[in-house]
């Protein structure tokens, strides 16, 4: 068997890159660790070859931060472009995460996670009474590097956070919101192209979402209620987004939608000429009057649909069957074929269709999945 070092150098670099990239993936909103860097310390040759690929670091707790500050070379600090941090929001030198970030001048992306191993209050001594909670100022008290373009929050629904205290909103291209978030001021996001809203439990977005993205032209919009008290997207919000991004929006993901009407949804889909990826988890309450599948642009390459009814409500069996009929006639047997179709409907609607749909997928050579798919969206 050939060893890794017997492969050509360009092949080894591809292997290193794929291995390191895979370990930045997030599972269950948990902050990645740095255990994957062990590969780079297997031998001197691998460490030297893969050094140019070390553009990411995760700083989950104070011991990791202090170790990183004491051992990271200036060359490595100059190379880091993406960083994950845990932030408990306490201002004053409680954590040295701000110092680590200040030494990395070309950060382009930061992901902020829940702090589960913060410095205990009893260890802070005389400074403890002077602490204040300022979420963003705890990590960027001197402002972020000008290269920062992606800002993502993976916080618990109960965690209060105020953003754009020190980060200029006009520089942000990708934004993920979660927790009890609000903006520190009335902001505009003119360069925003990717927006994700997941488990946001404050009412701030209900009042200020349109104002904040009025100058944005989104390429990717992803929404999930994520929590029983989470922000619920309505027809008003979706209409505002789709009208302003009708020519640019390529990916639209809407999970756990119970405040949208089928008619509003159909109207929003009709104007999305550039849409390539559409995923919808739709919860019916008192209507399913409009067959919104007719409004999905024909050029869409991936369609994921889930239709269920809310608790203590009656399902709309005939209307769901009509949705499946249009899905089959319009997408499952089209030429050129789609890339992927995922469908989750109740058994009595699907039972007579599954075998036929699988034959169509085999014949037209696309991926078909029947069953729950929402967790695979990695919101």
KEFIVEX-166986 format. One record per residue (C-alpha): residue in one letter; x, y, z; chain; residue number from 1. Coordinates in Angstrom, 1 decimal, padded with zeros to 4 digits, always signed. Each point is the difference from the previous one (the first is absolute). Layout:
# KEFIVEX-166986
+---+--------+--------+--------+---+-----+
: r :   east :  north :     up : c :   k :
+---+--------+--------+--------+---+-----+
: A :      X :      Y :      Z : A : NUM :
...
+---+--------+--------+--------+---+-----+
# end
This chain:
# KEFIVEX-166986
+---+--------+--------+--------+---+-----+
: r :   east :  north :     up : c :   k :
+---+--------+--------+--------+---+-----+
: X : +000.0 : +000.0 : +000.0 : A :   1 :
: X : +001.3 : +003.4 : -000.9 : A :   2 :
: X : +000.7 : +002.5 : +002.8 : A :   3 :
: X : -001.3 : +003.6 : -000.1 : A :   4 :
: X : +003.5 : +001.3 : -000.6 : A :   5 :
: X : +000.4 : -002.2 : -003.0 : A :   6 :
: X : -002.7 : +002.0 : -001.8 : A :   7 :
: X : +000.8 : +003.0 : -002.2 : A :   8 :
: X : +000.2 : +003.3 : +002.0 : A :   9 :
: X : -002.9 : +001.5 : -001.9 : A :  10 :
: X : -002.2 : -003.0 : +001.0 : A :  11 :
: X : +001.1 : +000.2 : +003.6 : A :  12 :
: X : -001.0 : +003.7 : +000.1 : A :  13 :
: X : -003.5 : -000.9 : -001.3 : A :  14 :
: X : -000.3 : -002.6 : +002.7 : A :  15 :
: X : +001.1 : +002.4 : +002.8 : A :  16 :
: X : -002.4 : +002.6 : -001.3 : A :  17 :
: X : -003.0 : -002.3 : -000.1 : A :  18 :
: X : +000.8 : -001.4 : +003.4 : A :  19 :
: X : +000.3 : +003.4 : +001.7 : A :  20 :
: X : -003.0 : +001.4 : -001.7 : A :  21 :
: X : -002.2 : -002.9 : +001.2 : A :  22 :
: X : +000.8 : +000.8 : +003.6 : A :  23 :
: X : -001.4 : +003.5 : -000.2 : A :  24 :
: X : -003.5 : -001.4 : -000.5 : A :  25 :
: X : -002.4 : +000.7 : +002.8 : A :  26 :
: X : -002.1 : -002.8 : +001.6 : A :  27 :
: X : -002.8 : +000.8 : +002.3 : A :  28 :
: X : +001.1 : +003.7 : +000.3 : A :  29 :
: X : +003.1 : -001.3 : +002.0 : A :  30 :
: X : +003.2 : +001.9 : -000.5 : A :  31 :
: X : +002.6 : -002.1 : -001.9 : A :  32 :
: X : +003.2 : -001.0 : +001.9 : A :  33 :
: X : +003.6 : +000.1 : -001.2 : A :  34 :
: X : +000.7 : -003.7 : +000.2 : A :  35 :
: X : +000.3 : -000.2 : -003.8 : A :  36 :
: X : +003.3 : +001.9 : +000.2 : A :  37 :
: X : +001.6 : -003.1 : +001.4 : A :  38 :
: X : +000.4 : -001.1 : -003.7 : A :  39 :
: X : +002.3 : +002.9 : -000.5 : A :  40 :
: X : +002.4 : -001.2 : +002.7 : A :  41 :
: X : +000.4 : -003.5 : -001.2 : A :  42 :
: X : +003.4 : +000.8 : -001.3 : A :  43 :
: X : +002.1 : +003.0 : -001.0 : A :  44 :
: X : -000.6 : -000.4 : -003.7 : A :  45 :
: X : -003.8 : +000.0 : +000.4 : A :  46 :
: X : +000.1 : +003.0 : +002.4 : A :  47 :
: X : +002.1 : +002.0 : -002.5 : A :  48 :
: X : -002.1 : -001.0 : -003.0 : A :  49 :
: X : -003.4 : +000.7 : +001.6 : A :  50 :
: X : +001.0 : +003.2 : +001.8 : A :  51 :
: X : -001.4 : +002.1 : -002.9 : A :  52 :
: X : -003.4 : -001.5 : +000.5 : A :  53 :
: X : -000.3 : +000.9 : +003.7 : A :  54 :
: X : -002.4 : +002.9 : -000.6 : A :  55 :
: X : -002.6 : -001.0 : +002.7 : A :  56 :
: X : +000.1 : -000.2 : +003.8 : A :  57 :
: X : -002.6 : -000.8 : +002.7 : A :  58 :
: X : +000.3 : +001.6 : +003.4 : A :  59 :
: X : -002.6 : -001.7 : +002.2 : A :  60 :
: X : +001.4 : +000.9 : +003.5 : A :  61 :
: X : +002.6 : +002.0 : +001.9 : A :  62 :
: X : +002.6 : -002.8 : +000.2 : A :  63 :
: X : -000.1 : -000.4 : -003.8 : A :  64 :
: X : +000.2 : +003.8 : -000.5 : A :  65 :
: X : +003.1 : +000.3 : +002.3 : A :  66 :
: X : +001.7 : -003.0 : -001.6 : A :  67 :
: X : -000.6 : +001.5 : -003.5 : A :  68 :
: X : +001.3 : +003.4 : +001.0 : A :  69 :
: X : +003.2 : -001.5 : +001.5 : A :  70 :
: X : +000.8 : -002.4 : -002.8 : A :  71 :
: X : -001.4 : +001.6 : -003.3 : A :  72 :
: X : +002.7 : +001.4 : -002.2 : A :  73 :
: X : -000.4 : +003.5 : -001.5 : A :  74 :
: X : -000.1 : -001.8 : -003.4 : A :  75 :
: X : -003.0 : -002.1 : +001.0 : A :  76 :
: X : -001.8 : +003.0 : +001.6 : A :  77 :
: X : +000.4 : +001.8 : -003.3 : A :  78 :
: X : -001.5 : -003.0 : -001.9 : A :  79 :
: X : -003.2 : -000.5 : +002.0 : A :  80 :
: X : -003.1 : +001.0 : -002.0 : A :  81 :
: X : -002.8 : -001.8 : +001.9 : A :  82 :
: X : -000.5 : -000.4 : +003.8 : A :  83 :
: X : -002.5 : -001.5 : +002.4 : A :  84 :
: X : -000.3 : +001.5 : +003.5 : A :  85 :
: X : -002.1 : -000.5 : +003.1 : A :  86 :
: X : -001.2 : +003.2 : +001.5 : A :  87 :
: X : -001.6 : +000.6 : +003.4 : A :  88 :
: X : -000.3 : +003.8 : -000.7 : A :  89 :
: X : +001.8 : +001.1 : +003.2 : A :  90 :
: X : +002.0 : +003.2 : -000.6 : A :  91 :
: X : +003.2 : +000.6 : +001.9 : A :  92 :
: X : +003.0 : -002.4 : -000.5 : A :  93 :
: X : -002.0 : -003.1 : +001.0 : A :  94 :
: X : +000.9 : -001.9 : -003.1 : A :  95 :
: X : +003.0 : +000.5 : -002.3 : A :  96 :
: X : -002.0 : -000.8 : -003.1 : A :  97 :
: X : +000.1 : +003.7 : -001.0 : A :  98 :
: X : +003.8 : -000.1 : +000.1 : A :  99 :
: X : +000.1 : -003.1 : -002.2 : A : 100 :
: X : -002.3 : +001.7 : -002.5 : A : 101 :
: X : +002.0 : +003.2 : +000.0 : A : 102 :
: X : +003.1 : -002.0 : -001.0 : A : 103 :
: X : -001.7 : -001.4 : -003.1 : A : 104 :
: X : -000.2 : +003.0 : -002.4 : A : 105 :
: X : -001.6 : -001.7 : -003.1 : A : 106 :
: X : -003.0 : -001.8 : +001.6 : A : 107 :
: X : -002.8 : -000.3 : -002.6 : A : 108 :
: X : -002.4 : -002.1 : +001.9 : A : 109 :
: X : -000.9 : -000.4 : +003.7 : A : 110 :
: X : -002.5 : -002.4 : +001.5 : A : 111 :
: X : -001.1 : +000.6 : +003.6 : A : 112 :
: X : -001.2 : -002.8 : +002.2 : A : 113 :
: X : -001.4 : -000.4 : +003.5 : A : 114 :
: X : +002.6 : +000.2 : +002.8 : A : 115 :
: X : -000.1 : -003.2 : +002.1 : A : 116 :
: X : +003.4 : +000.3 : +001.7 : A : 117 :
: X : +000.3 : +003.6 : +001.0 : A : 118 :
: X : +002.2 : +001.4 : +002.7 : A : 119 :
: X : -001.9 : -000.5 : +003.4 : A : 120 :
: X : -001.1 : +003.2 : +001.6 : A : 121 :
: X : +001.8 : -001.0 : +003.3 : A : 122 :
: X : +003.3 : +000.0 : -001.8 : A : 123 :
: X : -000.3 : +003.6 : -001.2 : A : 124 :
: X : +000.8 : +001.5 : +003.4 : A : 125 :
: X : -000.4 : +003.8 : +000.4 : A : 126 :
: X : -001.1 : +000.6 : -003.6 : A : 127 :
: X : -003.1 : -002.1 : +000.2 : A : 128 :
: X : -002.3 : +002.8 : +001.2 : A : 129 :
: X : +001.0 : +002.2 : -002.9 : A : 130 :
: X : -001.0 : -002.5 : -002.7 : A : 131 :
: X : -002.5 : +000.9 : -002.7 : A : 132 :
: X : -001.6 : -002.0 : -002.7 : A : 133 :
: X : +000.6 : +001.4 : -003.5 : A : 134 :
: X : -000.1 : -003.0 : -002.3 : A : 135 :
: X : +002.0 : +001.4 : -003.0 : A : 136 :
: X : +002.3 : +002.3 : +001.9 : A : 137 :
: X : +001.3 : -003.0 : +001.9 : A : 138 :
: X : +001.6 : -001.5 : -003.2 : A : 139 :
: X : +000.7 : +003.2 : -002.0 : A : 140 :
: X : +000.5 : +002.8 : +002.5 : A : 141 :
: X : +002.2 : +001.8 : -002.5 : A : 142 :
: X : -002.1 : -000.8 : -003.0 : A : 143 :
: X : +000.5 : -002.9 : -002.5 : A : 144 :
: X : +002.5 : -000.4 : -002.8 : A : 145 :
: X : -001.2 : +001.8 : -003.2 : A : 146 :
: X : +000.1 : -003.4 : -001.8 : A : 147 :
: X : -002.9 : -001.4 : +002.1 : A : 148 :
: X : -002.9 : -000.9 : -002.4 : A : 149 :
: X : -001.8 : -003.0 : +001.7 : A : 150 :
: X : -001.6 : +000.2 : +003.5 : A : 151 :
: X : -001.9 : -003.0 : +001.3 : A : 152 :
: X : -001.6 : -000.6 : +003.4 : A : 153 :
: X : -000.7 : -003.5 : +001.3 : A : 154 :
: X : -001.5 : +000.9 : +003.3 : A : 155 :
: X : -002.7 : -001.5 : +002.2 : A : 156 :
: X : -003.5 : +001.4 : -000.4 : A : 157 :
: X : +000.2 : +001.6 : +003.5 : A : 158 :
: X : +003.4 : +001.8 : -000.5 : A : 159 :
: X : -000.4 : +003.7 : -000.3 : A : 160 :
: X : +002.3 : +001.6 : -002.6 : A : 161 :
: X : +000.3 : +003.5 : -001.4 : A : 162 :
: X : +002.0 : +000.2 : -003.3 : A : 163 :
: X : +001.5 : +002.7 : -002.1 : A : 164 :
: X : +001.3 : +001.7 : +003.1 : A : 165 :
: X : +003.6 : +000.0 : -001.4 : A : 166 :
: X : -000.4 : -001.9 : -003.3 : A : 167 :
: X : -000.9 : +002.3 : -002.9 : A : 168 :
: X : -003.1 : -001.5 : -001.7 : A : 169 :
: X : +000.8 : +001.4 : -003.4 : A : 170 :
: X : +003.0 : -002.5 : -000.3 : A : 171 :
: X : -002.1 : -003.1 : +000.7 : A : 172 :
: X : -000.8 : -002.3 : -002.9 : A : 173 :
: X : -001.2 : -003.1 : +001.9 : A : 174 :
: X : -002.0 : +000.2 : +003.3 : A : 175 :
: X : -001.5 : -002.7 : +002.2 : A : 176 :
: X : -002.3 : +001.1 : +002.9 : A : 177 :
: X : -001.0 : -002.1 : +003.0 : A : 178 :
: X : -001.0 : +000.5 : +003.7 : A : 179 :
: X : -001.6 : +003.1 : +001.4 : A : 180 :
: X : +001.7 : +002.3 : -002.5 : A : 181 :
: X : -000.4 : +003.6 : -000.8 : A : 182 :
: X : +002.0 : +002.6 : -001.8 : A : 183 :
: X : +001.7 : +002.8 : +002.0 : A : 184 :
: X : -001.3 : +002.6 : -002.3 : A : 185 :
: X : -002.1 : +000.5 : -003.2 : A : 186 :
: X : +002.3 : -001.7 : -002.6 : A : 187 :
: X : +000.1 : -000.6 : -003.7 : A : 188 :
: X : +001.7 : -003.0 : -001.5 : A : 189 :
: X : +000.7 : +001.1 : -003.6 : A : 190 :
: X : +002.5 : -002.8 : -000.8 : A : 191 :
: X : -001.9 : -002.8 : +001.6 : A : 192 :
: X : -000.6 : -003.0 : -002.3 : A : 193 :
: X : -000.5 : -002.9 : +002.4 : A : 194 :
: X : -002.4 : +000.2 : +002.9 : A : 195 :
: X : -000.9 : -002.8 : +002.4 : A : 196 :
: X : -002.6 : +000.3 : +002.8 : A : 197 :
: X : -000.2 : -002.9 : +002.4 : A : 198 :
: X : -001.4 : -000.2 : +003.5 : A : 199 :
: X : -000.3 : +003.8 : +000.4 : A : 200 :
: X : -002.2 : +000.5 : +003.1 : A : 201 :
: X : -000.1 : +003.8 : +000.2 : A : 202 :
: X : -002.7 : +002.0 : -001.7 : A : 203 :
: X : +002.6 : +002.4 : -001.5 : A : 204 :
: X : -000.1 : -001.5 : -003.5 : A : 205 :
: X : -003.8 : +000.2 : -000.2 : A : 206 :
: X : +000.3 : +003.8 : +000.3 : A : 207 :
: X : +003.3 : +000.7 : -001.7 : A : 208 :
: X : +000.8 : -002.7 : -002.6 : A : 209 :
: X : -001.2 : +001.9 : -003.0 : A : 210 :
: X : +001.8 : +003.2 : +001.1 : A : 211 :
: X : +003.3 : -001.8 : +000.4 : A : 212 :
: X : +000.0 : -001.8 : -003.3 : A : 213 :
: X : -001.6 : +002.6 : -002.1 : A : 214 :
: X : +003.2 : +000.6 : -002.0 : A : 215 :
: X : +001.0 : -003.7 : -000.1 : A : 216 :
: X : -000.1 : -002.2 : -003.1 : A : 217 :
: X : +000.0 : -003.5 : +001.4 : A : 218 :
: X : +001.4 : -003.1 : -001.7 : A : 219 :
: X : -000.8 : -002.4 : +002.8 : A : 220 :
: X : -002.8 : +000.3 : +002.6 : A : 221 :
: X : -000.4 : -002.7 : +002.6 : A : 222 :
: X : -002.6 : +000.0 : +002.8 : A : 223 :
: X : -001.0 : -002.4 : +002.8 : A : 224 :
: X : -002.3 : +000.8 : +002.9 : A : 225 :
: X : +002.2 : -002.4 : +002.0 : A : 226 :
: X : -001.7 : +000.6 : +003.4 : A : 227 :
: X : -003.6 : +000.1 : +001.1 : A : 228 :
: X : +000.5 : +003.7 : +000.9 : A : 229 :
: X : +002.0 : +000.7 : -003.2 : A : 230 :
: X : -000.6 : +002.8 : -002.4 : A : 231 :
: X : -002.6 : -001.0 : -002.6 : A : 232 :
: X : +000.3 : +001.1 : -003.5 : A : 233 :
: X : -003.1 : +001.4 : -001.6 : A : 234 :
: X : -001.1 : +000.8 : -003.5 : A : 235 :
: X : +000.9 : +003.7 : +000.6 : A : 236 :
: X : +003.6 : -001.0 : +000.7 : A : 237 :
: X : +000.4 : -002.5 : -002.8 : A : 238 :
: X : -001.6 : +002.4 : -002.5 : A : 239 :
: X : +002.4 : +002.7 : +000.9 : A : 240 :
: X : +003.0 : -002.3 : -000.4 : A : 241 :
: X : -001.1 : -001.5 : -003.3 : A : 242 :
: X : -001.0 : +003.2 : -001.6 : A : 243 :
: X : +003.4 : +001.6 : +000.6 : A : 244 :
: X : +002.0 : -003.1 : -000.8 : A : 245 :
: X : -002.1 : -001.3 : -002.8 : A : 246 :
: X : +002.8 : -000.1 : -002.5 : A : 247 :
: X : +002.8 : -001.1 : +002.4 : A : 248 :
: X : -001.5 : -002.5 : +002.4 : A : 249 :
: X : +001.3 : -003.5 : -000.9 : A : 250 :
: X : -000.6 : -001.9 : +003.3 : A : 251 :
: X : -003.1 : +000.2 : +002.1 : A : 252 :
: X : -000.5 : -002.2 : +003.1 : A : 253 :
: X : -003.1 : +000.4 : +002.2 : A : 254 :
: X : -000.5 : -002.4 : +002.9 : A : 255 :
: X : -002.8 : -000.3 : +002.4 : A : 256 :
: X : -002.2 : +002.6 : -001.7 : A : 257 :
: X : -003.5 : +000.3 : +001.5 : A : 258 :
: X : -000.6 : +003.7 : -000.4 : A : 259 :
: X : +000.2 : +000.0 : -003.8 : A : 260 :
: X : -003.1 : -000.5 : -002.0 : A : 261 :
: X : +000.2 : -002.2 : -003.1 : A : 262 :
: X : -001.1 : +002.9 : -002.2 : A : 263 :
: X : +002.7 : +002.3 : +001.4 : A : 264 :
: X : +002.6 : -002.7 : -000.5 : A : 265 :
: X : -001.1 : -000.5 : -003.6 : A : 266 :
: X : +000.2 : +003.7 : -000.7 : A : 267 :
: X : +003.5 : +000.3 : +001.3 : A : 268 :
: X : +001.3 : -003.0 : -002.0 : A : 269 :
: X : -001.3 : +001.4 : -003.3 : A : 270 :
: X : +002.5 : +002.8 : -000.1 : A : 271 :
: X : +003.1 : -002.0 : +000.8 : A : 272 :
: X : +001.5 : -000.4 : -003.5 : A : 273 :
: X : +003.5 : -001.0 : +001.2 : A : 274 :
: X : -001.1 : -002.6 : +002.6 : A : 275 :
: X : +002.0 : -003.3 : -000.1 : A : 276 :
: X : -000.5 : -001.5 : +003.4 : A : 277 :
: X : -003.4 : +000.0 : +001.9 : A : 278 :
: X : -000.7 : -001.8 : +003.3 : A : 279 :
: X : -003.3 : +000.5 : +001.8 : A : 280 :
: X : -001.4 : -001.5 : +003.2 : A : 281 :
: X : -003.6 : +001.2 : +000.0 : A : 282 :
: X : -002.4 : -000.3 : +002.9 : A : 283 :
: X : -003.7 : +000.4 : -001.0 : A : 284 :
: X : -002.4 : +001.5 : +002.6 : A : 285 :
: X : -003.2 : +001.0 : -001.7 : A : 286 :
: X : +000.6 : +000.0 : -003.7 : A : 287 :
: X : +001.9 : -001.5 : -002.9 : A : 288 :
: X : -001.9 : +001.9 : -002.7 : A : 289 :
: X : +002.8 : +000.7 : -002.5 : A : 290 :
: X : +002.1 : -002.7 : -001.7 : A : 291 :
: X : +003.3 : +001.8 : +000.5 : A : 292 :
: X : +001.9 : -002.8 : -001.7 : A : 293 :
: X : -001.2 : +001.5 : -003.3 : A : 294 :
: X : +001.9 : +003.2 : +000.9 : A : 295 :
: X : +003.4 : -001.6 : +000.6 : A : 296 :
: X : +002.2 : +001.1 : -003.0 : A : 297 :
: X : +000.5 : -002.8 : -002.4 : A : 298 :
: X : +003.8 : +000.5 : -000.1 : A : 299 :
: X : +000.3 : -000.9 : +003.7 : A : 300 :
: X : +002.6 : -002.8 : +000.4 : A : 301 :
: X : -000.8 : -001.1 : +003.5 : A : 302 :
: X : -003.5 : -000.2 : +001.5 : A : 303 :
: X : -000.7 : -001.1 : +003.6 : A : 304 :
: X : -003.5 : +000.0 : +001.3 : A : 305 :
: X : -001.6 : -001.0 : +003.3 : A : 306 :
: X : -003.7 : +000.7 : +000.7 : A : 307 :
: X : -001.6 : -000.8 : +003.3 : A : 308 :
: X : -002.9 : +001.5 : +002.0 : A : 309 :
: X : +000.2 : +001.7 : +003.4 : A : 310 :
: X : -001.2 : -001.7 : +003.2 : A : 311 :
: X : -003.7 : +000.0 : +000.5 : A : 312 :
: X : -000.7 : +000.8 : -003.6 : A : 313 :
: X : -001.3 : -002.1 : -002.9 : A : 314 :
: X : +002.2 : -001.0 : -002.9 : A : 315 :
: X : -000.8 : +001.0 : -003.6 : A : 316 :
: X : +000.3 : -003.3 : -001.7 : A : 317 :
: X : -001.3 : +000.9 : -003.4 : A : 318 :
: X : +002.1 : +003.2 : -000.2 : A : 319 :
: X : +003.1 : -002.0 : +001.0 : A : 320 :
: X : -000.7 : -002.5 : -002.7 : A : 321 :
: X : -000.3 : +002.8 : -002.5 : A : 322 :
: X : +003.4 : +001.3 : +001.1 : A : 323 :
: X : +001.5 : -003.4 : -000.6 : A : 324 :
: X : -001.7 : -000.3 : -003.4 : A : 325 :
: X : +001.6 : +003.3 : -001.1 : A : 326 :
: X : +003.4 : -001.0 : +001.4 : A : 327 :
: X : -000.1 : -003.2 : -002.0 : A : 328 :
: X : -001.2 : +001.5 : -003.3 : A : 329 :
: X : +002.1 : +003.1 : +000.2 : A : 330 :
: X : +003.3 : -001.1 : +001.6 : A : 331 :
: X : +000.4 : -003.7 : +000.4 : A : 332 :
: X : -000.4 : -000.7 : -003.7 : A : 333 :
: X : +001.5 : +003.1 : -001.5 : A : 334 :
: X : +002.8 : +000.3 : -002.5 : A : 335 :
: X : +002.7 : +001.1 : +000.9 : A : 336 :
: X : -000.5 : -001.8 : +003.3 : A : 337 :
: X : +000.5 : +001.6 : +003.4 : A : 338 :
: X : +003.0 : -000.8 : +002.2 : A : 339 :
: X : -001.9 : -001.0 : +003.1 : A : 340 :
: X : -003.6 : -000.4 : +001.2 : A : 341 :
: X : -000.9 : -000.5 : +003.7 : A : 342 :
: X : -003.6 : -000.6 : +001.0 : A : 343 :
: X : -001.7 : -000.4 : +003.4 : A : 344 :
: X : -003.7 : -000.4 : -000.1 : A : 345 :
: X : -002.4 : -002.1 : +002.0 : A : 346 :
: X : -000.1 : -003.7 : -000.8 : A : 347 :
: X : -003.5 : -000.1 : -001.4 : A : 348 :
: X : +001.0 : +002.7 : -002.5 : A : 349 :
: X : +003.3 : -001.7 : -001.0 : A : 350 :
: X : -000.7 : -003.7 : +000.2 : A : 351 :
: X : -001.2 : -000.4 : -003.6 : A : 352 :
: X : +002.7 : +002.2 : -001.4 : A : 353 :
: X : +003.3 : -001.1 : +001.5 : A : 354 :
: X : +000.8 : -002.9 : -002.3 : A : 355 :
: X : -000.9 : +002.1 : -003.1 : A : 356 :
: X : +002.1 : +002.9 : +001.2 : A : 357 :
: X : +003.0 : -002.2 : +000.6 : A : 358 :
: X : -000.3 : -001.4 : -003.5 : A : 359 :
: X : -000.1 : +003.5 : -001.4 : A : 360 :
: X : +003.1 : +000.9 : +002.0 : A : 361 :
: X : +001.9 : -003.0 : -001.3 : A : 362 :
: X : -001.1 : +000.6 : -003.5 : A : 363 :
: X : +000.9 : +003.8 : +000.0 : A : 364 :
: X : +003.1 : -000.6 : +002.2 : A : 365 :
: X : -000.6 : +002.5 : +002.9 : A : 366 :
: X : +000.1 : -000.5 : +003.8 : A : 367 :
: X : -003.4 : -000.6 : +001.6 : A : 368 :
: X : -000.5 : -000.3 : +003.8 : A : 369 :
: X : -003.3 : -000.8 : +001.6 : A : 370 :
: X : -000.2 : +000.9 : +003.7 : A : 371 :
: X : +001.1 : +002.7 : +002.5 : A : 372 :
: X : +002.8 : +002.1 : -001.4 : A : 373 :
: X : -000.1 : +003.2 : +002.1 : A : 374 :
: X : +002.9 : -001.0 : +002.4 : A : 375 :
: X : +002.3 : -000.3 : -003.1 : A : 376 :
: X : -000.3 : +003.7 : -000.7 : A : 377 :
: X : +002.5 : +000.6 : +002.9 : A : 378 :
: X : -001.6 : +003.3 : +001.0 : A : 379 :
+---+--------+--------+--------+---+-----+
# end
